[in-house]
Amino acid sequence: MTSSATRHFFVTTALPYANGPFHIGHIMEYIQADIWVRFQRMVGNKVHFVCADDAHGAPIMLKAEAEGVTPEALVAGIAADRGKYLEGFQISFDYWHSTHSPENAELSTAIYRELKAAGLIYVKPVEQFYDPVKQMFLADRYIKGECPNCHSKDQYGDACEVCSSVYAPTDLIDPYSTLSGAVPVRKTSDHYFFKLSDPRCVEFLNGWLNAPGRLQPAVANKAREWLTTQGDQALSDWDISRDAPYFGIPIPDAPGKYFYVWLDAPIGYLASLKKYFDSGKARENGEPRTFDQFLSAPEVEQIHFIGKDIIYFHTLFWPAMLKFASRKVPDHVYVHGFITVSGAKMSKSRGTGISPLRYLEIGMNSEWLRYYLAAKLNANVEDIDFNPDDFMARVNSDLIGKYVNIASRAAGFITKRFEGKLLPVDGTRSVATAKWNELALQRETQIREYYEERELGKAVREIMELADAMNAAIDREKPWELAKDPAQATRLHEVCSDCIHAFRQLTLYLAPILPRTAERAAVLLGLEMPLRWSQLRDGGAGTIKPYEHLLQRVDPKQLEALFDFGVPKDKTEATASATAAPTGKSPEAGLAEIAIEDFAKIDLRVAKILQAEAVEGADKLLKLTLDIGDAQRTVFAGIRSAYTPEQLAGRLTVVLANLKPRKMRFGLSEGMVLAAGPGGKEIFLLSPDSGATAGMKVK
Ligand SMILES: [Zn+2]
């Protein structure tokens, strides 16, 4: 092996929009990037791996408004939830930041000023759709209409999901506001543009995206197509401003104008890295340089993992912005496809996705998913499918049946018969298992290349072929038979030692995918942490600790629980249901069991509805004043479609009294009344039998 110089990486995943929890697509991207990052660290390269919440824009502003909170509070709530997913799936980000941060405001403003100084910013009046009911200019996504290119109905204002055309919302045929349903009116306002069509940008981008190995071939083709299309489809300049009201970063010297969220979102990569450096965490990770020194160092490689839906932004605007603001440009943009579940595209409303949080909450092992996704991922822009039966078969047969099995078959004999001592690797011995180590090392370069090239499925296949070869050799030697014959003690020792050595090599090969199992195996094997690729060649004798169970099989009941749940239940939906009645969601059969102690945390009481009234501006809500025995409470309930205020006053129901109060636009909601039914007219409020009185505990 020739030793090559240490490489220095700055790696990001796409910034998730901070209006909701992670979905399985986010987790897939993070796992893909994390495996690659862990591999780079294992082979001795230095990686700084960061991400951030994408916090700005109209959707967050409007969602916060609907919930009666500030946008800052909304994104802070989302951010507070991120850790349990990232830790749960073992994503090894060095830093997680937010685009709503001083670092991002500073960098966005600086980059804008540099682009302006380079003559690439200009102002132009734009006639744009304005919602006369909501009194605001409509962001592209709040306008729908017919695609001017392929005439598909109900397409968003910026791009067609059917034919992928990119256009202005005013090009749509028969537009309507999705906020109010009103027909939008045209109104003119000054907008700021980034001149992407400037010959300097075009020349730079041509060179950038055609650099060998920069982009996957399919991605480079797509970008080239956008760049070179002529005529009325020529490369458009980029509208980078939005008018107030907007949640974003103000444009300097332009009152009432904000940077469009897509300008400051990618700059958030740099903002997160800056905060990571400025906070001293990079130094703790052995990085002596400052943020500016690091990013201006020519050897640093900047790499972005993204999904195929945001190629345009990352292969045209982003590199051009960086280039003409005199900054490092991305070395690679690695694009992946989408994840489908049992062949169906993910849809929150239909509930066919997998809730990552539920996956963790029902006790499924994150490494099952990491392994399964790795086995399916490759370097192409292809969609991959999560199939529950395939998932269970693959995890159980590969990880348990092939990999862990090698250790569990041999470790007991080593511990009980040979005081934990291993014989050294020796390919000249006559046992069938002796030659395996040589084979494993022959595959090293190939496996390493597959990891490097993000051909994770191929890497997994190579590794599992090695596991198959070892299991076949074990079956020939039958250590469980050898153990019955005292005369075969040496042979037993040789075979079992080979098994443990093989398990060590497989563990090292799989460590980027299975970090936790690798860590536990390292304890058994006495391997020094953190694991390094070079340990593959350490070989030699040693002793092992008593074997402990490393990995469980997938239980079909868990998969049932994962899917029977119906609609992914995440934090925002759970809180939403505190005030809105159950909508058309399927019954939540198959929830994980809870202990009586869990139920005891729930303060259910009989409540008397003293007063019920309609809420102005909320056609689904009724404001209820409840007597709960020792106090009065106000609860906003989404039951107006099924009850009039008159039907409710004076009756008894059941209230969840210790639900965390929730601030809404209309006031504070201090509990939740219980109802059944799919929604609409079919909402059925619970009531106790006669004799119950307000304040009685339900148990
Ligand atoms: Zn179209």
Residues whose N, C-alpha, C, O or C-beta is under 5 A from the ligand:
A	BS01	ZN	C147 N149 C150 H151 S152 C160 V162 C163
